Amino acid sequence: MTAAPTIAPATRRVTVYVTLKPTLLDAQGRTVESALRSLGNDDVAHVRIGKVIEMEVAGGSDEQAVRARVVQMCEKLLANPVTESYRIAIEGEKSAR
């Protein structure tokens, strides 16, 4: 007797962009901005440093469910809601929120 083949659930590629809230001083961004300027890039201003998290999430046919799960991940682990903002982009989504 052979086991039934397992079919991987549909997945969606999700990208989460996490940055410090605009009201907070970004010391790392200021340092990078200063370094860029010292290298002759005088046209650079307002550098902010963040992180990009890419993942694949199962349940791709239900975009709202995928988004809800990723929001939960962001609020529990991926972003600090006190100091950071995040934006979620789901591949194939009409408009990223």
C-alpha positions as YAML, in Angstrom:
chain: A
units: angstrom
residues:
- id: 1
  name: MET
  ca: [0.00, 0.00, 0.00]
- id: 2
  name: THR
  ca: [1.44, 3.35, -1.02]
- id: 3
  name: ALA
  ca: [0.81, 6.57, 0.81]
- id: 4
  name: ALA
  ca: [-1.24, 9.20, -0.93]
- id: 5
  name: PRO
  ca: [0.91, 11.97, -2.34]
- id: 6
  name: THR
  ca: [0.93, 15.07, -0.22]
- id: 7
  name: ILE
  ca: [0.00, 18.25, -1.99]
- id: 8
  name: ALA
  ca: [1.63, 21.37, -0.65]
- id: 9
  name: PRO
  ca: [-0.93, 24.04, 0.19]
- id: 10
  name: ALA
  ca: [-0.89, 27.16, -1.95]
- id: 11
  name: THR
  ca: [1.54, 29.69, -0.60]
- id: 12
  name: ARG
  ca: [1.91, 33.43, -1.01]
- id: 13
  name: ARG
  ca: [5.22, 35.27, -0.97]
- id: 14
  name: VAL
  ca: [5.01, 37.99, 1.66]
- id: 15
  name: THR
  ca: [7.42, 40.84, 2.32]
- id: 16
  name: VAL
  ca: [7.28, 42.81, 5.56]
- id: 17
  name: TYR
  ca: [9.03, 46.19, 5.76]
- id: 18
  name: VAL
  ca: [9.78, 47.31, 9.33]
- id: 19
  name: THR
  ca: [11.01, 50.82, 10.13]
- id: 20
  name: LEU
  ca: [11.27, 53.05, 13.16]
- id: 21
  name: LYS
  ca: [8.26, 55.29, 13.64]
- id: 22
  name: PRO
  ca: [8.84, 58.69, 11.99]
- id: 23
  name: THR
  ca: [8.78, 60.51, 15.33]
- id: 24
  name: LEU
  ca: [11.76, 58.54, 16.66]
- id: 25
  name: LEU
  ca: [15.38, 59.46, 16.08]
- id: 26
  name: ASP
  ca: [17.10, 56.89, 13.86]
- id: 27
  name: ALA
  ca: [20.69, 56.98, 15.15]
- id: 28
  name: GLN
  ca: [21.81, 54.28, 12.73]
- id: 29
  name: GLY
  ca: [20.26, 56.17, 9.82]
- id: 30
  name: ARG
  ca: [22.02, 59.37, 10.91]
- id: 31
  name: THR
  ca: [25.35, 57.54, 11.06]
- id: 32
  name: VAL
  ca: [24.88, 56.10, 7.57]
- id: 33
  name: GLU
  ca: [23.79, 59.50, 6.25]
- id: 34
  name: SER
  ca: [26.91, 61.10, 7.70]
- id: 35
  name: ALA
  ca: [29.11, 58.39, 6.18]
- id: 36
  name: LEU
  ca: [27.46, 58.79, 2.78]
- id: 37
  name: ARG
  ca: [28.01, 62.54, 2.90]
- id: 38
  name: SER
  ca: [31.67, 62.06, 3.88]
- id: 39
  name: LEU
  ca: [32.02, 59.95, 0.73]
- id: 40
  name: GLY
  ca: [30.85, 62.89, -1.37]
- id: 41
  name: ASN
  ca: [27.13, 62.16, -1.52]
- id: 42
  name: ASP
  ca: [25.97, 65.60, -0.44]
- id: 43
  name: ASP
  ca: [22.57, 65.09, -2.06]
- id: 44
  name: VAL
  ca: [21.56, 62.40, 0.49]
- id: 45
  name: ALA
  ca: [19.20, 63.30, 3.33]
- id: 46
  name: HIS
  ca: [16.80, 61.74, 5.82]
- id: 47
  name: VAL
  ca: [18.32, 58.23, 5.80]
- id: 48
  name: ARG
  ca: [16.29, 55.72, 7.80]
- id: 49
  name: ILE
  ca: [17.38, 52.15, 8.46]
- id: 50
  name: GLY
  ca: [14.91, 49.30, 8.71]
- id: 51
  name: LYS
  ca: [14.58, 45.62, 8.01]
- id: 52
  name: VAL
  ca: [12.98, 43.56, 5.28]
- id: 53
  name: ILE
  ca: [11.52, 40.15, 6.10]
- id: 54
  name: GLU
  ca: [10.56, 37.82, 3.26]
- id: 55
  name: MET
  ca: [8.57, 34.63, 3.79]
- id: 56
  name: GLU
  ca: [6.15, 32.24, 2.17]
- id: 57
  name: VAL
  ca: [2.86, 31.72, 3.96]
- id: 58
  name: ALA
  ca: [0.48, 28.82, 3.30]
- id: 59
  name: GLY
  ca: [-3.15, 29.55, 2.57]
- id: 60
  name: GLY
  ca: [-2.50, 31.61, -0.52]
- id: 61
  name: SER
  ca: [-6.01, 31.40, -1.89]
- id: 62
  name: ASP
  ca: [-7.40, 33.39, 1.06]
- id: 63
  name: GLU
  ca: [-5.51, 36.68, 0.92]
- id: 64
  name: GLN
  ca: [-7.32, 38.17, 3.93]
- id: 65
  name: ALA
  ca: [-6.42, 35.17, 6.08]
- id: 66
  name: VAL
  ca: [-2.77, 35.39, 5.00]
- id: 67
  name: ARG
  ca: [-2.70, 39.13, 5.79]
- id: 68
  name: ALA
  ca: [-4.33, 38.57, 9.20]
- id: 69
  name: ARG
  ca: [-1.73, 35.92, 10.08]
- id: 70
  name: VAL
  ca: [1.16, 38.15, 9.02]
- id: 71
  name: VAL
  ca: [-0.23, 41.11, 11.00]
- id: 72
  name: GLN
  ca: [-0.34, 38.82, 14.03]
- id: 73
  name: MET
  ca: [3.29, 37.77, 13.39]
- id: 74
  name: CYS
  ca: [4.33, 41.42, 13.13]
- id: 75
  name: GLU
  ca: [2.61, 42.46, 16.31]
- id: 76
  name: LYS
  ca: [3.91, 39.51, 18.34]
- id: 77
  name: LEU
  ca: [7.46, 39.16, 17.04]
- id: 78
  name: LEU
  ca: [8.60, 40.89, 13.86]
- id: 79
  name: ALA
  ca: [8.03, 44.52, 14.89]
- id: 80
  name: ASN
  ca: [7.95, 46.37, 18.17]
- id: 81
  name: PRO
  ca: [4.59, 48.21, 18.04]
- id: 82
  name: VAL
  ca: [5.84, 50.87, 20.44]
- id: 83
  name: THR
  ca: [8.79, 52.00, 18.32]
- id: 84
  name: GLU
  ca: [8.32, 50.50, 14.86]
- id: 85
  name: SER
  ca: [5.87, 50.63, 11.98]
- id: 86
  name: TYR
  ca: [5.47, 47.90, 9.40]
- id: 87
  name: ARG
  ca: [4.09, 47.51, 5.91]
- id: 88
  name: ILE
  ca: [3.04, 44.20, 4.39]
- id: 89
  name: ALA
  ca: [3.27, 43.40, 0.69]
- id: 90
  name: ILE
  ca: [1.70, 40.18, -0.56]
- id: 91
  name: GLU
  ca: [2.80, 39.01, -3.99]
- id: 92
  name: GLY
  ca: [-0.04, 39.30, -6.46]
- id: 93
  name: GLU
  ca: [-2.00, 41.66, -4.22]
- id: 94
  name: LYS
  ca: [-3.67, 44.56, -5.99]
- id: 95
  name: SER
  ca: [-2.32, 47.16, -3.51]
- id: 96
  name: ALA
  ca: [0.08, 46.64, -0.62]
- id: 97
  name: ARG
  ca: [-1.14, 48.07, 2.69]
...
